[in-house]
Amino acid sequence: MSKQTVHVIDVESGNLQSLTNAIDYLGYNVELIKTASQLDKCQPERLILPGVGNYGHFVDNLFSRGFEPSIHKYIQSGKPIMGICVGLQAMFKGSVESPTSTGLNYLNMTLSKFNDTSKPVPEIGWNSIIPSDSLFYGLDPLKRYYFVHSFAAILKDKSVENDLIEQGWQIAKTKYGDETFIAAITKDNIFATQFHPEKSGVAGLTIIDNFLKQKKSVALPHYSDEEQKQLTNDYTNYGLTRRIIACLDVRTNDQGDLVVTKGDQYDVREKDGNKNDVRNLGKPVELAQRYYEQGADEVTFLNITSFRDCPLKDTPMLEVLRLAAKTVFVPLTVGGGIKDIIDVDGTKVPALEVASLYFRSGADKVSIGTDAVYAAENYYANGNKGDGSSPIETISKAYGAQAVVISVDPKRVYVNNPSDTKNKTFQSIFPDSQGRTWCWYQCTIKGGRESRDLGVWELIQACEALGAGEILLNCIDKDGSNSGYDLELIEQAKSAGKIPVIASSGAGKPTHFEEAFNETRADACLGAGMFHRGEYTVNDVKEYLLNHNFKVRMDRITK
């Protein structure tokens, strides 16, 4: 029997590969629609409108390609349509993110930005749906769904919600910190989610499957009393679960094989006997799949050699992403080589085009390291403003701040007093060998091989202003130590900006994750070597956190 075809509108906004893979995984064919005439001609039975990033960039692209009348015509036909993320936002009248851009105007409401004085913005992580008697398409208040956005249909008062309900809309709500917003909507043949079901694991795949099968009313599973307790959300973390990220450092070894490795202070060579090969801890795609099955909330690939001798289109990491995204339905981040480059044939390739290749291969976020330091230095040299040319600015303008992660590689530097450096210092509770307590965190570049006169605090301030949405906070001093995260570094990074911070470097056991979440404001914690070596699984960490009263995402909550 031939497979049913699902049509997806493609205006080159974000990662459609993961959505394509999810639909294929569920047993359907996928056809991308790039023009309005193609939509009019093919007469889809199921249509999906996905989008990532800037509201204006997305709807302006949609309208300039002539899609508006074709989408209205399709909706009037009564056939099912599903919007995802900015695809949901496009159903509204407009957004303060792009005041001159108009949406499809099915909901007479303007989207607004989250309040970033009370919580990190963007919202990045796994949140739940507020329990309701009228949930649809299998939305489950005991499941967690992946959100990544700065703007939302925020329900500032009950009258707004009542107006929408009077117009016939069913609404599923989510609370982020002190603000409640629309997580999903449906009316007649329209269904849309603010979260990414294709990145929400099994729970998200179930939502897509229910839409494709048009199972709007779905009986929820029976939950035990213990599981029912999970309905009482923990807003000490703004409603989000504690995010656990598995990180894979990827490079070629001396035999030319692509391997996952792990270093000590960034040295990835073996030390035993006469062997000095790159430490081989496994294959990247296989390990990514393993960590997904163990419950990782995200998987990060860091290309630590950038494969400088490969043509860009043949970069091994592109194939790693393509293969991993076929079966790993949580967010994928890739770092290394996201910059303006000269390809091996002499062609100049801007960072935005490089990032686009990774997005089209399955990445949801790109991580920028050395070039973020250069961009920050130029920001300060230019009077505390960008010139629009840095990778941070060009990529975030097209794909949104949430798609740009800054990977920081700092080391601690002690000084006699704060006046010894122009960078922001703090007083540590851990004196150095000379008894000094004043110190700052110095940024490095090129995999820690070069130091710059720029502090982490200054870097984060600049990169947030340029458009970055998240910080991956490494630590050279802690790398490979298995002694726990640098808690003072995490707190200084959190004090520098409003965007989420991922703690990295030093995790060796589950208690280290608990320490970071208890003693700092870390938004997520990343592990590598302890997972690669098989000392602990991701699930071990989550079970430990759950037993210590932290909310974590698990398919079925068990203790």
FIMIDREN-831909 format. One record per residue (C-alpha): x, y, z; residue in three letters. Coordinates in nm, 2 decimals. Layout:
residues N
[[X,Y,Z],'ALA'],
...
//
This chain:
residues 559
[[0.00,0.00,0.00],'MET'],
[[0.14,0.34,-0.10],'SER'],
[[0.22,0.59,0.18],'LYS'],
[[0.01,0.90,0.22],'GLN'],
[[0.19,1.23,0.14],'THR'],
[[0.21,1.52,0.38],'VAL'],
[[0.29,1.86,0.23],'HIS'],
[[0.51,2.11,0.42],'VAL'],
[[0.55,2.47,0.32],'ILE'],
[[0.91,2.57,0.29],'ASP'],
[[1.01,2.93,0.29],'VAL'],
[[1.37,2.85,0.41],'GLU'],
[[1.30,2.94,0.78],'SER'],
[[1.48,2.70,1.01],'GLY'],
[[1.54,2.33,1.03],'ASN'],
[[1.28,2.14,0.82],'LEU'],
[[1.49,1.83,0.81],'GLN'],
[[1.38,1.72,1.16],'SER'],
[[1.01,1.77,1.08],'LEU'],
[[1.06,1.58,0.76],'THR'],
[[1.23,1.30,0.95],'ASN'],
[[0.95,1.29,1.21],'ALA'],
[[0.68,1.26,0.94],'ILE'],
[[0.88,0.99,0.76],'ASP'],
[[0.93,0.80,1.09],'TYR'],
[[0.56,0.80,1.14],'LEU'],
[[0.51,0.63,0.80],'GLY'],
[[0.43,0.91,0.56],'TYR'],
[[0.59,1.06,0.25],'ASN'],
[[0.69,1.43,0.27],'VAL'],
[[0.68,1.68,-0.01],'GLU'],
[[0.81,2.04,0.04],'LEU'],
[[0.61,2.32,-0.11],'ILE'],
[[0.82,2.62,-0.21],'LYS'],
[[0.58,2.82,-0.43],'THR'],
[[0.22,2.92,-0.40],'ALA'],
[[0.14,2.78,-0.75],'SER'],
[[0.27,2.45,-0.63],'GLN'],
[[0.03,2.46,-0.33],'LEU'],
[[-0.26,2.55,-0.56],'ASP'],
[[-0.17,2.27,-0.80],'LYS'],
[[-0.11,1.98,-0.56],'CYS'],
[[-0.42,2.01,-0.35],'GLN'],
[[-0.27,1.86,-0.02],'PRO'],
[[-0.48,1.64,0.21],'GLU'],
[[-0.25,1.74,0.51],'ARG'],
[[-0.06,2.07,0.52],'LEU'],
[[0.20,2.18,0.77],'ILE'],
[[0.32,2.54,0.81],'LEU'],
[[0.65,2.54,1.01],'PRO'],
[[0.87,2.84,1.10],'GLY'],
[[1.16,2.93,1.31],'VAL'],
[[1.31,3.26,1.41],'GLY'],
[[1.21,3.62,1.34],'ASN'],
[[0.83,3.67,1.29],'TYR'],
[[0.88,3.94,1.02],'GLY'],
[[1.14,3.74,0.83],'HIS'],
[[0.90,3.45,0.82],'PHE'],
[[0.56,3.62,0.73],'VAL'],
[[0.72,3.86,0.49],'ASP'],
[[0.88,3.57,0.31],'ASN'],
[[0.55,3.39,0.31],'LEU'],
[[0.36,3.69,0.17],'PHE'],
[[0.63,3.79,-0.08],'SER'],
[[0.61,3.44,-0.23],'ARG'],
[[0.24,3.48,-0.28],'GLY'],
[[0.14,3.22,-0.02],'PHE'],
[[-0.12,3.43,0.16],'GLU'],
[[-0.42,3.38,-0.08],'PRO'],
[[-0.33,3.01,-0.13],'SER'],
[[-0.32,2.94,0.24],'ILE'],
[[-0.65,3.12,0.29],'HIS'],
[[-0.80,2.92,0.01],'LYS'],
[[-0.67,2.59,0.15],'TYR'],
[[-0.81,2.67,0.50],'ILE'],
[[-1.15,2.76,0.34],'GLN'],
[[-1.15,2.41,0.18],'SER'],
[[-1.18,2.26,0.52],'GLY'],
[[-0.87,2.04,0.49],'LYS'],
[[-0.64,2.01,0.80],'PRO'],
[[-0.35,2.25,0.85],'ILE'],
[[-0.10,2.25,1.13],'MET'],
[[0.13,2.54,1.23],'GLY'],
[[0.45,2.50,1.43],'ILE'],
[[0.63,2.76,1.63],'CYS'],
[[0.63,3.07,1.41],'VAL'],
[[0.38,2.88,1.20],'GLY'],
[[0.14,2.93,1.50],'LEU'],
[[0.24,3.29,1.53],'GLN'],
[[0.16,3.36,1.17],'ALA'],
[[-0.20,3.28,1.24],'MET'],
[[-0.22,3.59,1.46],'PHE'],
[[-0.27,3.95,1.35],'LYS'],
[[0.09,4.06,1.42],'GLY'],
[[0.39,4.07,1.66],'SER'],
[[0.58,4.34,1.84],'VAL'],
[[0.89,4.16,1.72],'GLU'],
[[0.81,4.30,1.37],'SER'],
[[0.56,4.59,1.39],'PRO'],
[[0.54,4.65,1.02],'THR'],
[[0.47,4.28,0.93],'SER'],
[[0.12,4.14,0.93],'THR'],
[[0.02,3.78,0.98],'GLY'],
[[-0.27,3.57,0.84],'LEU'],
[[-0.50,3.73,1.10],'ASN'],
[[-0.71,3.43,1.20],'TYR'],
[[-0.67,3.55,1.56],'LEU'],
[[-0.71,3.92,1.64],'ASN'],
[[-0.42,3.94,1.88],'MET'],
[[-0.07,4.08,1.87],'THR'],
[[0.22,3.87,2.01],'LEU'],
[[0.45,4.02,2.27],'SER'],
[[0.79,3.95,2.42],'LYS'],
[[0.84,3.77,2.75],'PHE'],
[[0.94,3.99,3.04],'ASN'],
[[1.32,3.93,3.07],'ASP'],
[[1.35,4.11,3.40],'THR'],
[[1.20,3.81,3.59],'SER'],
[[1.34,3.51,3.39],'LYS'],
[[1.58,3.42,3.11],'PRO'],
[[1.46,3.50,2.76],'VAL'],
[[1.43,3.32,2.52],'PRO'],
[[1.24,3.04,2.69],'GLU'],
[[1.44,2.74,2.60],'ILE'],
[[1.35,2.40,2.74],'GLY'],
[[1.08,2.15,2.83],'TRP'],
[[0.75,2.29,2.97],'ASN'],
[[0.41,2.14,3.03],'SER'],
[[0.05,2.22,2.93],'ILE'],
[[-0.18,2.36,3.20],'ILE'],
[[-0.44,2.09,3.28],'PRO'],
[[-0.77,2.16,3.11],'SER'],
[[-1.09,1.97,3.02],'ASP'],
[[-1.07,2.07,2.66],'SER'],
[[-0.72,1.95,2.55],'LEU'],
[[-0.70,1.83,2.19],'PHE'],
[[-0.49,1.61,1.96],'TYR'],
[[-0.36,1.42,2.26],'GLY'],
[[-0.20,1.71,2.44],'LEU'],
[[-0.10,1.57,2.78],'ASP'],
[[-0.05,1.78,3.10],'PRO'],
[[0.19,1.50,3.23],'LEU'],
[[0.41,1.52,2.92],'LYS'],
[[0.68,1.78,2.85],'ARG'],
[[0.71,1.97,2.52],'TYR'],
[[1.01,2.16,2.38],'TYR'],
[[0.97,2.54,2.36],'PHE'],
[[1.23,2.78,2.22],'VAL'],
[[1.10,3.13,2.17],'HIS'],
[[1.11,3.49,2.29],'SER'],
[[0.77,3.61,2.17],'PHE'],
[[0.43,3.45,2.24],'ALA'],
[[0.06,3.51,2.26],'ALA'],
[[0.07,3.61,2.62],'ILE'],
[[-0.26,3.61,2.80],'LEU'],
[[-0.23,3.93,3.00],'LYS'],
[[-0.59,3.92,3.13],'ASP'],
[[-0.89,3.68,3.12],'LYS'],
[[-1.08,3.89,2.87],'SER'],
[[-0.84,3.82,2.59],'VAL'],
[[-0.88,3.45,2.64],'GLU'],
[[-1.26,3.48,2.67],'ASN'],
[[-1.28,3.67,2.34],'ASP'],
[[-1.09,3.40,2.16],'LEU'],
[[-1.31,3.13,2.31],'ILE'],
[[-1.62,3.32,2.21],'GLU'],
[[-1.48,3.31,1.85],'GLN'],
[[-1.47,2.93,1.87],'GLY'],
[[-1.10,2.87,1.95],'TRP'],
[[-0.99,2.60,2.19],'GLN'],
[[-0.68,2.70,2.37],'ILE'],
[[-0.41,2.50,2.55],'ALA'],
[[-0.20,2.72,2.78],'LYS'],
[[0.15,2.71,2.93],'THR'],
[[0.30,2.92,3.21],'LYS'],
[[0.66,3.05,3.18],'TYR'],
[[0.76,3.21,3.51],'GLY'],
[[0.50,3.47,3.59],'ASP'],
[[0.34,3.48,3.24],'GLU'],
[[0.08,3.25,3.08],'THR'],
[[0.07,3.21,2.70],'PHE'],
[[-0.10,3.01,2.43],'ILE'],
[[0.09,2.68,2.38],'ALA'],
[[-0.15,2.54,2.12],'ALA'],
[[-0.48,2.64,1.95],'ILE'],
[[-0.74,2.47,1.74],'THR'],
[[-1.06,2.57,1.55],'LYS'],
[[-1.23,2.37,1.29],'ASP'],
[[-0.95,2.24,1.06],'ASN'],
[[-0.67,2.47,1.20],'ILE'],
[[-0.43,2.33,1.46],'PHE'],
[[-0.11,2.50,1.57],'ALA'],
[[0.15,2.46,1.85],'THR'],
[[0.40,2.71,1.99],'GLN'],
[[0.63,2.42,2.09],'PHE'],
[[0.82,2.20,1.85],'HIS'],
[[0.65,1.85,1.84],'PRO'],
[[0.92,1.72,1.61],'GLU'],
[[1.17,1.80,1.89],'LYS'],
[[0.96,1.68,2.18],'SER'],
[[1.05,1.31,2.17],'GLY'],
[[0.78,1.05,2.18],'VAL'],
[[0.53,1.29,2.33],'ALA'],
[[0.58,1.53,2.03],'GLY'],
[[0.56,1.25,1.77],'LEU'],
[[0.23,1.15,1.92],'THR'],
[[0.09,1.50,1.86],'ILE'],
[[0.20,1.50,1.49],'ILE'],
[[0.06,1.15,1.44],'ASP'],
[[-0.27,1.25,1.59],'ASN'],
[[-0.29,1.55,1.36],'PHE'],
[[-0.21,1.34,1.05],'LEU'],
[[-0.47,1.09,1.15],'LYS'],
[[-0.71,1.37,1.25],'GLN'],
[[-0.76,1.22,1.60],'LYS'],
[[-0.86,1.54,1.77],'LYS'],
[[-1.02,1.38,2.08],'SER'],
[[-0.78,1.14,2.23],'VAL'],
[[-0.83,0.96,2.57],'ALA'],
[[-0.53,1.02,2.79],'LEU'],
[[-0.35,0.74,2.97],'PRO'],
[[-0.44,0.65,3.32],'HIS'],
[[-0.18,0.78,3.56],'TYR'],
[[-0.10,0.66,3.91],'SER'],
[[-0.13,0.89,4.22],'ASP'],
[[0.25,0.94,4.21],'GLU'],
[[0.24,1.05,3.85],'GLU'],
[[-0.06,1.28,3.92],'GLN'],
[[0.16,1.47,4.16],'LYS'],
[[0.36,1.59,3.86],'GLN'],
[[0.07,1.81,3.76],'LEU'],
[[0.17,2.05,4.04],'THR'],
[[0.44,2.23,3.85],'ASN'],
[[0.76,2.36,4.01],'ASP'],
[[0.80,2.73,3.91],'TYR'],
[[1.14,2.76,4.09],'THR'],
[[1.27,2.70,3.74],'ASN'],
[[1.00,2.91,3.57],'TYR'],
[[0.80,2.59,3.49],'GLY'],
[[1.08,2.42,3.29],'LEU'],
[[1.24,2.09,3.38],'THR'],
[[1.60,2.07,3.45],'ARG'],
[[1.77,2.03,3.11],'ARG'],
[[2.04,1.76,3.08],'ILE'],
[[2.25,1.78,2.76],'ILE'],
[[2.48,1.52,2.62],'ALA'],
[[2.78,1.67,2.44],'CYS'],
[[2.99,1.49,2.18],'LEU'],
[[3.33,1.63,2.08],'ASP'],
[[3.38,1.50,1.72],'VAL'],
[[3.70,1.49,1.51],'ARG'],
[[3.89,1.26,1.28],'THR'],
[[4.16,1.04,1.44],'ASN'],
[[4.50,0.96,1.29],'ASP'],
[[4.35,0.68,1.08],'GLN'],
[[4.09,0.92,0.93],'GLY'],
[[3.79,0.78,1.12],'ASP'],
[[3.53,1.01,1.26],'LEU'],
[[3.52,0.96,1.64],'VAL'],
[[3.38,1.11,1.96],'VAL'],
[[3.66,1.20,2.19],'THR'],
[[3.72,1.38,2.52],'LYS'],
[[4.02,1.58,2.65],'GLY'],
[[4.18,1.69,2.96],'ASP'],
[[4.23,2.07,2.94],'GLN'],
[[4.14,2.01,2.57],'TYR'],
[[4.42,1.76,2.51],'ASP'],
[[4.25,1.46,2.34],'VAL'],
[[4.55,1.24,2.29],'ARG'],
[[4.60,0.91,2.48],'GLU'],
[[4.87,0.90,2.74],'LYS'],
[[4.93,0.53,2.79],'ASP'],
[[5.25,0.36,2.66],'GLY'],
[[5.37,0.46,2.32],'ASN'],
[[5.02,0.53,2.19],'LYS'],
[[4.94,0.89,2.13],'ASN'],
[[4.63,0.86,1.91],'ASP'],
[[4.32,1.06,1.95],'VAL'],
[[4.11,0.91,2.23],'ARG'],
[[3.82,0.71,2.07],'ASN'],
[[3.51,0.69,2.28],'LEU'],
[[3.27,0.58,2.00],'GLY'],
[[3.09,0.68,1.68],'LYS'],
[[2.89,1.01,1.69],'PRO'],
[[2.56,0.89,1.54],'VAL'],
[[2.55,0.58,1.76],'GLU'],
[[2.62,0.77,2.07],'LEU'],
[[2.37,1.04,1.99],'ALA'],
[[2.10,0.77,1.95],'GLN'],
[[2.21,0.61,2.28],'ARG'],
[[2.18,0.94,2.47],'TYR'],
[[1.84,1.01,2.31],'TYR'],
[[1.71,0.67,2.43],'GLU'],
[[1.85,0.74,2.77],'GLN'],
[[1.65,1.06,2.79],'GLY'],
[[1.89,1.34,2.69],'ALA'],
[[1.70,1.67,2.65],'ASP'],
[[1.94,1.79,2.39],'GLU'],
[[2.24,1.66,2.20],'VAL'],
[[2.54,1.89,2.11],'THR'],
[[2.80,1.81,1.85],'PHE'],
[[3.12,2.01,1.87],'LEU'],
[[3.34,1.97,1.57],'ASN'],
[[3.67,2.03,1.74],'ILE'],
[[3.88,2.03,1.42],'THR'],
[[3.64,2.21,1.18],'SER'],
[[3.75,1.96,0.91],'PHE'],
[[3.94,2.24,0.74],'ARG'],
[[4.06,2.03,0.46],'ASP'],
[[3.71,1.93,0.34],'CYS'],
[[3.49,2.11,0.08],'PRO'],
[[3.21,2.26,0.28],'LEU'],
[[2.94,2.06,0.11],'LYS'],
[[3.12,1.74,0.20],'ASP'],
[[3.19,1.83,0.56],'THR'],
[[3.15,1.50,0.76],'PRO'],
[[2.95,1.68,1.03],'MET'],
[[2.67,1.74,0.78],'LEU'],
[[2.63,1.37,0.73],'GLU'],
[[2.65,1.31,1.11],'VAL'],
[[2.36,1.55,1.15],'LEU'],
[[2.15,1.40,0.86],'ARG'],
[[2.18,1.06,1.01],'LEU'],
[[2.13,1.16,1.38],'ALA'],
[[1.82,1.37,1.29],'ALA'],
[[1.65,1.06,1.14],'LYS'],
[[1.60,0.90,1.48],'THR'],
[[1.69,1.16,1.75],'VAL'],
[[1.38,1.37,1.81],'PHE'],
[[1.52,1.63,2.06],'VAL'],
[[1.71,1.95,1.97],'PRO'],
[[2.05,1.91,1.80],'LEU'],
[[2.32,2.18,1.83],'THR'],
[[2.64,2.18,1.62],'VAL'],
[[2.95,2.39,1.67],'GLY'],
[[3.28,2.44,1.50],'GLY'],
[[3.35,2.62,1.18],'GLY'],
[[3.03,2.84,1.19],'ILE'],
[[3.20,3.15,1.05],'LYS'],
[[3.27,3.33,0.72],'ASP'],
[[3.50,3.09,0.54],'ILE'],
[[3.70,3.04,0.22],'ILE'],
[[3.61,2.70,0.08],'ASP'],
[[3.89,2.48,-0.07],'VAL'],
[[3.80,2.59,-0.42],'ASP'],
[[3.85,2.96,-0.32],'GLY'],
[[3.48,3.04,-0.29],'THR'],
[[3.39,3.28,-0.02],'LYS'],
[[3.10,3.14,0.20],'VAL'],
[[2.94,3.37,0.46],'PRO'],
[[2.86,3.23,0.80],'ALA'],
[[2.49,3.26,0.74],'LEU'],
[[2.52,3.02,0.44],'GLU'],
[[2.73,2.78,0.65],'VAL'],
[[2.47,2.78,0.93],'ALA'],
[[2.20,2.73,0.67],'SER'],
[[2.37,2.41,0.55],'LEU'],
[[2.37,2.28,0.90],'TYR'],
[[2.01,2.37,0.96],'PHE'],
[[1.90,2.20,0.64],'ARG'],
[[2.09,1.89,0.76],'SER'],
[[1.91,1.87,1.09],'GLY'],
[[2.06,2.12,1.33],'ALA'],
[[1.83,2.33,1.54],'ASP'],
[[2.10,2.56,1.68],'LYS'],
[[2.45,2.65,1.58],'VAL'],
[[2.73,2.72,1.83],'SER'],
[[2.99,3.00,1.76],'ILE'],
[[3.32,3.01,1.95],'GLY'],
[[3.63,3.20,1.83],'THR'],
[[3.43,3.43,1.61],'ASP'],
[[3.21,3.52,1.90],'ALA'],
[[3.52,3.66,2.08],'VAL'],
[[3.62,3.85,1.76],'TYR'],
[[3.26,3.99,1.73],'ALA'],
[[3.26,4.10,2.10],'ALA'],
[[3.60,4.28,2.06],'GLU'],
[[3.47,4.46,1.75],'ASN'],
[[3.15,4.55,1.94],'TYR'],
[[3.34,4.73,2.20],'TYR'],
[[3.58,4.89,1.95],'ALA'],
[[3.28,5.02,1.76],'ASN'],
[[3.13,5.20,2.05],'GLY'],
[[2.92,4.92,2.20],'ASN'],
[[2.73,4.84,1.89],'LYS'],
[[2.75,4.59,1.61],'GLY'],
[[2.80,4.66,1.24],'ASP'],
[[2.56,4.39,1.12],'GLY'],
[[2.83,4.17,0.97],'SER'],
[[2.92,3.93,1.25],'SER'],
[[2.80,3.57,1.23],'PRO'],
[[2.59,3.63,1.55],'ILE'],
[[2.40,3.92,1.38],'GLU'],
[[2.35,3.76,1.04],'THR'],
[[2.23,3.42,1.17],'ILE'],
[[2.01,3.55,1.45],'SER'],
[[1.85,3.80,1.21],'LYS'],
[[1.74,3.52,0.98],'ALA'],
[[1.68,3.24,1.22],'TYR'],
[[1.62,3.41,1.56],'GLY'],
[[1.83,3.45,1.87],'ALA'],
[[1.73,3.11,1.99],'GLN'],
[[1.92,2.95,1.70],'ALA'],
[[2.26,3.11,1.81],'VAL'],
[[2.46,2.96,2.09],'VAL'],
[[2.79,3.12,2.21],'ILE'],
[[3.05,2.86,2.31],'SER'],
[[3.28,3.02,2.57],'VAL'],
[[3.62,2.87,2.66],'ASP'],
[[3.75,3.07,2.97],'PRO'],
[[4.02,3.02,3.23],'LYS'],
[[4.05,3.18,3.57],'ARG'],
[[4.31,3.46,3.61],'VAL'],
[[4.40,3.59,3.96],'TYR'],
[[4.50,3.95,4.02],'VAL'],
[[4.62,4.15,4.32],'ASN'],
[[4.32,4.39,4.30],'ASN'],
[[4.05,4.48,4.05],'PRO'],
[[4.24,4.77,3.91],'SER'],
[[4.49,4.53,3.76],'ASP'],
[[4.25,4.45,3.47],'THR'],
[[3.99,4.63,3.27],'LYS'],
[[3.77,4.32,3.29],'ASN'],
[[3.50,4.26,3.56],'LYS'],
[[3.65,4.08,3.86],'THR'],
[[3.50,3.90,4.16],'PHE'],
[[3.63,3.78,4.49],'GLN'],
[[3.66,3.40,4.50],'SER'],
[[3.63,3.19,4.81],'ILE'],
[[3.92,2.98,4.67],'PHE'],
[[4.26,3.17,4.70],'PRO'],
[[4.54,3.09,4.46],'ASP'],
[[4.89,2.97,4.57],'SER'],
[[4.98,3.33,4.65],'GLN'],
[[4.67,3.39,4.86],'GLY'],
[[4.50,3.61,4.61],'ARG'],
[[4.12,3.61,4.59],'THR'],
[[4.04,3.86,4.32],'TRP'],
[[4.01,3.71,3.98],'CYS'],
[[3.84,3.72,3.64],'TRP'],
[[3.76,3.47,3.37],'TYR'],
[[3.97,3.52,3.05],'GLN'],
[[3.83,3.42,2.71],'CYS'],
[[4.04,3.20,2.49],'THR'],
[[4.01,3.12,2.12],'ILE'],
[[4.11,2.84,1.88],'LYS'],
[[4.03,2.56,2.12],'GLY'],
[[4.20,2.72,2.42],'GLY'],
[[4.53,2.78,2.24],'ARG'],
[[4.52,3.16,2.25],'GLU'],
[[4.41,3.40,2.52],'SER'],
[[4.25,3.74,2.47],'ARG'],
[[4.21,4.04,2.69],'ASP'],
[[3.84,3.99,2.72],'LEU'],
[[3.65,3.86,3.01],'GLY'],
[[3.35,3.62,3.01],'VAL'],
[[3.13,3.89,3.16],'TRP'],
[[3.22,4.13,2.88],'GLU'],
[[3.18,3.87,2.62],'LEU'],
[[2.83,3.77,2.73],'ILE'],
[[2.71,4.14,2.75],'GLN'],
[[2.83,4.20,2.39],'ALA'],
[[2.70,3.88,2.24],'CYS'],
[[2.36,3.92,2.39],'GLU'],
[[2.34,4.27,2.25],'ALA'],
[[2.45,4.13,1.91],'LEU'],
[[2.16,3.88,1.90],'GLY'],
[[2.28,3.56,2.07],'ALA'],
[[2.02,3.35,2.25],'GLY'],
[[2.22,3.11,2.47],'GLU'],
[[2.56,3.06,2.63],'ILE'],
[[2.75,2.73,2.64],'LEU'],
[[2.98,2.79,2.93],'LEU'],
[[3.29,2.57,2.92],'ASN'],
[[3.58,2.59,3.16],'CYS'],
[[3.94,2.50,3.07],'ILE'],
[[4.04,2.47,3.43],'ASP'],
[[3.77,2.21,3.49],'LYS'],
[[3.78,2.02,3.16],'ASP'],
[[3.83,1.64,3.22],'GLY'],
[[3.86,1.69,3.59],'SER'],
[[3.54,1.51,3.69],'ASN'],
[[3.55,1.74,4.00],'SER'],
[[3.22,1.93,3.93],'GLY'],
[[3.14,2.25,3.76],'TYR'],
[[3.30,2.59,3.83],'ASP'],
[[3.01,2.73,4.03],'LEU'],
[[3.16,3.07,4.06],'GLU'],
[[3.20,3.09,3.68],'LEU'],
[[2.84,3.00,3.63],'ILE'],
[[2.72,3.27,3.86],'GLU'],
[[2.93,3.54,3.70],'GLN'],
[[2.80,3.44,3.36],'ALA'],
[[2.44,3.45,3.48],'LYS'],
[[2.50,3.80,3.63],'SER'],
[[2.62,3.93,3.29],'ALA'],
[[2.31,3.88,3.09],'GLY'],
[[1.95,3.77,3.06],'LYS'],
[[1.99,3.48,2.82],'ILE'],
[[2.01,3.11,2.93],'PRO'],
[[2.34,2.96,3.04],'VAL'],
[[2.44,2.60,3.00],'ILE'],
[[2.70,2.48,3.25],'ALA'],
[[2.97,2.26,3.10],'SER'],
[[3.31,2.11,3.20],'SER'],
[[3.38,1.91,3.51],'GLY'],
[[3.07,1.69,3.56],'ALA'],
[[3.18,1.34,3.68],'GLY'],
[[2.88,1.22,3.88],'LYS'],
[[2.51,1.30,3.93],'PRO'],
[[2.58,1.51,4.25],'THR'],
[[2.76,1.76,4.03],'HIS'],
[[2.44,1.83,3.84],'PHE'],
[[2.25,1.87,4.17],'GLU'],
[[2.52,2.12,4.29],'GLU'],
[[2.49,2.33,3.98],'ALA'],
[[2.11,2.35,4.00],'PHE'],
[[2.11,2.40,4.38],'ASN'],
[[2.39,2.65,4.41],'GLU'],
[[2.37,2.85,4.09],'THR'],
[[2.12,2.98,3.84],'ARG'],
[[2.23,2.74,3.56],'ALA'],
[[1.96,2.69,3.30],'ASP'],
[[2.10,2.36,3.19],'ALA'],
[[2.38,2.12,3.26],'CYS'],
[[2.60,1.94,3.01],'LEU'],
[[2.78,1.61,3.05],'GLY'],
[[3.03,1.43,2.82],'ALA'],
[[3.30,1.20,2.95],'GLY'],
[[3.10,1.05,3.23],'MET'],
[[2.84,0.94,2.97],'PHE'],
[[3.09,0.83,2.70],'HIS'],
[[3.28,0.61,2.94],'ARG'],
[[2.96,0.45,3.06],'GLY'],
[[3.01,0.55,3.43],'GLU'],
[[2.66,0.69,3.44],'TYR'],
[[2.37,0.72,3.19],'THR'],
[[2.16,1.03,3.13],'VAL'],
[[1.88,0.84,3.30],'ASN'],
[[2.10,0.79,3.61],'ASP'],
[[2.14,1.16,3.64],'VAL'],
[[1.77,1.22,3.59],'LYS'],
[[1.67,0.96,3.84],'GLU'],
[[1.91,1.12,4.09],'TYR'],
[[1.77,1.46,4.03],'LEU'],
[[1.41,1.33,4.06],'LEU'],
[[1.49,1.17,4.39],'ASN'],
[[1.62,1.51,4.51],'HIS'],
[[1.30,1.70,4.42],'ASN'],
[[1.40,1.84,4.08],'PHE'],
[[1.16,1.83,3.79],'LYS'],
[[1.30,1.64,3.50],'VAL'],
[[1.15,1.52,3.17],'ARG'],
[[1.08,1.15,3.17],'MET'],
[[0.84,0.96,2.94],'ASP'],
[[0.68,0.79,3.24],'ARG'],
[[0.79,0.94,3.58],'ILE'],
[[0.93,0.66,3.79],'THR'],
[[1.14,0.65,4.11],'LYS'],
//
